[in-house]
Amino acid sequence: MVKATRDLKVADEVNEDFGYEPELKRTLGSFQVFAVSFAFISVAVGVFGTYDDVLKSSGPVGIWLWPIVAVGQTLIALVIAQFAARIPLSGSSYQWASRLANPKIGWLFGWLSFSYLAIGVATVNNALASTALMPLFGMPPDEDTARVITVVLVLIEAVLVVASTRLVGLITSVAVGLELVIVVVLTVGLFIAVAVTGHGTVSNLTSRGIAEGAPNYFAIGGGLMAAMIMGIATLVGFDAAANMAEEAKNPFRSVPRAIVGSVVAAGVLGLVFAIALTIAMDDIPRASATDSPVAMILRDQLGAVMERCLLVAIVFAFFGAGLVTVATCSRMVFAMARDERFPAHQLMRRVSPRTRTPIPATLLPVGVAVVLMAALPGDALLEMLTVGGLIGAVLYGAIIVLYLGVRKGLGHQEDAFDLGRFEMPVAIAALAWSVVVVFVLVSPPEALTAVLMSVGVVLAGGVYFAYLLIFKREIMETEPGDVDAFKH
């Protein structure tokens, strides 16, 4: 108890050292911090949503690109953990770039993060509504219904985030625990079912399936490269814990461990699950022809009850991911607003004295979701998935470039996560991998629309950035945390 109290006091003193009053309540323990990052990743959701794309583009053999992606994303996580261990503040990348490079670069990092997270709030919940919640309750596919459910889900998540950070930690911990149990049970069940019934074969692991003989299979933007999307779309968001650092009890230790541990755990669990699904396929062409091969494989091997259990787990996992995305997006908005670098900053920086949460900043993602659901046609809404992924990949690369430029000025925090002599090899490898990820995302011809939309999102923020430079230049030349001091 004494140690816990001391850790809280030290963490709050760090806030004050960086120029901020500790307004948010520190309630997240080590597992809850881990759950924040793992819930954002959500292995079950990622595999469930993208396994059909792997079967159609590259065939079952495409799952072997997953471990390559897992290693690459772990390298990025190791670099991000270095920052999180030294500057444990809400706003994560915005704070790191503002303090270690300059506030203008920091603003760009913050806007990219906000855009990525705000888009994620809408797309995650829309996927939850259309691919999991509606099928679970036997509702016929309908885009308008899915959009209405999406807005309702985002509003519920926002209310929970506003109510209590402790509640967010509890819900995400339960969702992660359920997801881990279900995925492990299903994986073991599939292996046993194949061994007992003989339906399924290990040879599936090297099969190209319906992609056999496809032209340009090994070409840039071809079928095999497209299979990387399963890992790239799933193993992201592990830095979510860094955005909640001001609510972690011992951020110097728990946040870096959560960042690295979540992506490693997700990488291992996802690979084993994908292998089990692939071996358990009794009819590759039939599985490749459906939009939900995971559900079909489970139904064939384990029965309709286990298929329904998966859908229940997917709903909980989806909801946990959406909840975390709303929470982390609100913290980014709050962090930028308290430095007067976000639109309507006086409103967005307000923290409820009762709940110790930023209410207006939490409601903003709800407004963004409403606009996207009401304004974007179906095709454009689907493109937003790629837009969010591309912005996130560019942001990760930018964070690594920042690290390579400022690493000597990071200093050393006692007992903090540190790569030591491996920092340069890890950082360079992570940067090379980030370039690969961006290349994979932009190489297909159909990605041009997403690229243009991503540029539009950045330019939209550029309008406000120009306003700050012209009318609030002193704000953009002041280090975060010193804005109020500057006024006096």
N, C-alpha and C positions, 0 to 999 in steps of 0.2 A: 504493500500500500504506500509506504514511504517512497519507494523507488518510482512508482507510477506518478505520485504527486510531484516528485522532483522532475520527472521527464516532461510533464505538462508545463511546469514552470519554465524549464529551459526552452521548450518549444515556443512558448509565448514571448519569452525574452528575445528570441530570434526575430519574431515578428516586429517587435519594437526596435530592434537593431536595424531592420530594413526600412523603418519609418512608418510602420502601421500599428494602429491599436488592434489587439486581438479581438475582433468582433464576432467571428464564427466560433462555434462551440466544438471543442476537441472531444469527440465521442467514439471515433473509429479505432478499434483494436487491430492487431496485426492480421488476423484472418479476415476481418471485414475490409481492410485495405486491399488485401489480396483478392477478395471477392469482387471488389469494384473493378479491378482490371480484368479478372477472369470473366466476369459477367459481360463486360463490353466485348470481349473476344467471342465467347459462346461457341464452343466447338460443335455442339449438337445443331445449333442454328446454322452455322457455316456449312457443315457437311450436308445437312438436310436440304439447304437451299441451292447448293452448287454441284452436288454429285452428278445430277443429270447432265449438266454442261460438260463435265469430264467425259462421261460415257459417249456423248454425241460428238465431241470434238476430237478426242484422242483415243477413246476406248478405255477399258479398265486399267491398262498399263500406265495411264496418265497419273494415277495416284502416287507414283514414285517420284513425282516432282514435289509432292508435299514436304518430304524431309529437307529438300534443298531450300524451299521457301522458309521452313521452320528455322533452319540454321541462319539464313540471312536475316530474318526478322529478329532472331535472338541477338545477333550482332548489333542491330539498331537499338534494341532494348538495353544492351550493356552500355552504350554511349549515353542514352537518355538517363539511365540510372546515375551516371556520374554527375549530371546537372542536378537531378532530384535530391541527391545526397548533400548538396552544398547550398542550394537555394530552394528550400521547401516552402514555396508560396503558391497560393491560388493564382491561376494564370500561367503556370508552368512555362511554356516556351516564350510567351510574351515577356515574362519577368526575366528569363535567362538572357534573351537577346537585348532587352532594354538596358540591363545592367552591365552586361559584358561586352556588348558592341556599342549601340547607341539607341535612344528611344525611337527613332524613325524606323530602324530595322525591327525593333521590338514590336512596334505597331503593326507592321506587315505580318509578323509571326502571329500576333494576336488575331488579326483579321482572318488569316488563313485558318487558324484553329476554330474560331467562331463559325466560319462558313462551313467547315467540315463537320462540326458537331451539330449545327442547326439543321443542315441537310440530313444528317444521320438520324436526328430525332424523327423527322417525317418519314424517311425511307424505311427505317427499322420497324416503326409501328404500322406502316402500310403493308409491309411484308407479313408482320404478325397477323394483321386482320385478314389478308387475302389467302395466305398459304397455310395458316395454322388454326386461327380462331374460327373462321367460317367453316372450314372442313370439319373441325372437331364437333361443331354443333349442327352439321348437316345442312348448312345454308348453301344455296346455289351460288355459283360465281357471279358476282355483280360488282363492277368497278365503282359505281356510285355508293353502294352500300359499304364497300371497303373503305372509301374515303371518309364517310361519316364515322365509321367505327374508329378509324385512325385518329381523328380529331378527339373523340371521346377518350381514347386510350392515352393520348398525350396529356389531356387535361387531368385525368386521374393521376398520372405519373407526376405532373407538376404539383398537384395538391399534396401528394405524399412527400415530395422533396421539400416543399415549403413547411410541412408539418414538423419534420424532425430528421436531422441527419442520422441520428441513432436508428430511426425507423428504416431509412434507406439502407443502412448497413445491415440491419436484421433481414430485410426482404432479400437483398442481394445475396447474403450468406445462405439463406434457405434455398434460393433459386439455384445457386452454384452447387450446394450440397446435393440437391435433388438431381441436377444435371449430371454430376459426377457419378452418383449411384446408378441412375438409369443407363447412362452410356456404358459403364462397366458391366452392368447386368446384361444389357443387350449384346455387348461384344462377346462375353462368355457364353451366353445363350446361343448365339449364332455359331460359334465354334463347336459347341456340343451338338447342335442340331445337324450340322454338316457331317460330323463324325458318326452320328447315329443313323441318319436317313440316307447318307450318301449323295444327297442332292447338293450340287455345288462342287467346285473343283479348284485346286491350287493353281491349275494352269490358267485360270482367269487372270492371274496377276501379271501375266506377260502377253495378254491378248489385246489386239487393237480393236476388237469388236466390230461394230458397224463402220468404223473409220479405216478398216483394212483396205488398202489400195487407194485411199483418198489422195487426190493430187495435192501437192504442196504440203504434205503432212509434216515434213521436217523444215519447211521454209519459215522465214520470218513472218510472224503473224499467222502461221499455219496451225493445224490441229493440235500438235504436241505442245506448242508454246501456249496455246489457249488453255490447256489443262492447268497451267500455273495459277489461273484465276482462283481456283478453289482455296489454295493456301493464302494467296495475296489478299483475297476478300475476307478471309476468316481471321488470320493472325494479325490483326490490327487493333488499335485502341488500348494496348497494354499500358500506355502512358496515362490512362485515365486516373490512376492513383495519384499521379503528380499534381493533377488539378484539384484534388481533394486534400492536399498536404496540410493545409491550415486546420483541418478537422481530424487529422490523425494524431494519436496520442504520442507516438515516438516517430516522427516523420523521417528523421535521419537514417533510421534503420528499416522501418516497416515499408516505407514507400519504395526505395530502390529494390528491396527484396520482392515486393509485390510485382513490380514492373518486369523484372527478369524471371521470377518464378512463374508468373501467369503464362507467359509466352512459351516457356519450356514445358510446363505441364500440359498446356493446350496442344503443343506440337506433338508430344508423345502420345497423348490420349487420342488425338485426331487421327494420327497415322494408324494406330492399332484398330480403331473403329472402322476406318476406310478399308483396311486389309480384311477385316472380318466381313464387311458388307460385300466386298469384291469376291472373296472365296465362296460366299453363300449364294451368289447369283446362279440360278439354275438355267436361266434362259437370257443370254446377253442381249439379243435383238429385242426381246419383249421388254426387258428392263430399260433399254435405251430409248424405247418408243414412248415411255411415260414421262410425265413431268415430275413424278414423285417416286423414283426408283427405290429410295430408302424405305418408304412405307410399304412398297410392293414386296421387297425382299423380306422384310420383317413379317408381313402377313403370310407369305408363302412358307417361311421357315418356322415361325413361332406362333402363328395364328392371329386372328383379328384382335384379340385382347391386348397382345403386346404392341400391335400397331397403334392401338388407341392409347396405350401407355406412353408411347413415343410422342404422339401428338400432344398429350397433356404436358409432358416434360418440355416439348418444344415451345408450347405457349408460355410456360413459366420462365424458360430461358430467354425467350424473346422479350417478355415483359421486364425481366431483370436488366437486359441489355438496353431497352428503351429508358428505363428508370435511371440507369447510370448515365446514359447519354444526356438526358435532361439535366441531371445534377452537374455534370462536368461542363456542359455548355453554360449553365447559369454562373458557375464559378469563373469562367473565362470572361463573361460579360461584366460581372462584379469587379474582377481584378482590374480590367481596363477602365471601368467607370470611376473607380475610386481615385484613379490618376487623371480623370477628366479627359480620357481618350476614346470614349465611346459615345455615340449619339444618346441624347437625353441622360447624360451621366449623373445629374443630380438625383434623378429618379432611380436609375439602375444601380446606384451604389447603396441604396437604403437596405438596412438589415433590420429585421423585426427584433425588437428587444425581448420578445417573449419566446420565439422559436429559435432565435439566433441564426436565421437563414435569410438570404437575399430574395425577398418576395418578387419585386418587379423583374429582376434579372431572370428568375425562374419562369415567370409567365411569358417572357419574350419568345422562347422556343415554341410555345403554344400558338402565339400569333403567327410565327413563321410557318408552322405546319398548316394553319388555317389558310394562309395565302397560297401555299404550294398546292394544297388539295383543291382549292377553289379555282386557281388560275391555270394550272398546267394540264394540258391534255395527256392522255394515257402514255403515248410514246415519249413525251418530254419527261414525264414522271419517272419512267423506267431509266431514262438517260441520267437522271439525278443520282442513281446508284453509282454509275461510273464517274460522274463529276465529283462526288464525295470521295471516292477512292483515289482519284487522281490528285485532288487537292491534298489529301492526307499523305500520299506518297511523296509529293513535292515538299511538303512541310517536314517530313522525316529527313529527307535529304538536306534541306536547309539547316536543320538542327545539327546534323553531323558536320556540315561545312562550318557552322558557328563554333562547334567544339574544337575542330582542328585549328581555328583561328585564335581561340581565346584560352585554350587548355592550360597554358602556362600561368594564366592569371586566376585560375580557379581556386588556388589555395588548397589547404588540407583541413578537413573536419575530423576531429578525433572520433574514432570508431565508425566513421562513415564508409560507405561502399567505395572501393577504389580498385581500378584495374591494374595499378602499379605499372610495371614495365611492359605490360601487354597493351597499354592504352593506344599507342600508335598503330600497331598491326590491326587491332580490332576496329579502330576508327576508319582506317583506310579501307579495310575489307567491307565495313558497313556502308561507306560512301559508294564503293563500287557496286554493291548490291542494290542500293537505292536507285542508282542509274539504271540498272537492269529492270527493276520494278516499274519505273516510269516508262521505260522503253516498251515493256510488255503491254502496259495499259494503253499506250498511244499507237502501237504498231498496226492493229487491225484497221482496215479502211473505214469501218463504221464508227471508229472512235473519234473521227474528226468533229462530229457534232458535240460530243462530250468535252473535247478540248476547247472548242469555241465557247461553250457554256461556262467552262471553268475560267476562261479569260474574262468573260462578262462578269462573273462573280467578283473577281479581283478588281476589275475596273469600277464596279459599283462602290466598292469600299474606297477606291481611289478618289472618288468625289469628296467624301468626308475627310480623307487624308489631306487633300488640297485645301479644304476649309481650315483645318487645323494649322497647316503651314502658313496660310495667309493671315488668319485672324487670331490664332492662338499659338503663335510661334514659340512664345516663352514656355508653354506647356510641353511642346515637343522637344525642347532643349533641356528639360529638367529631368533628373533621374527619378524613376518611380519611387514613391514614398516621400518625396521632397516637395510635392506640389503645394501642399498647404503652407509649408515653411516658406516657399518662394513668395506666396501672396503677402506674407507678413514681413 
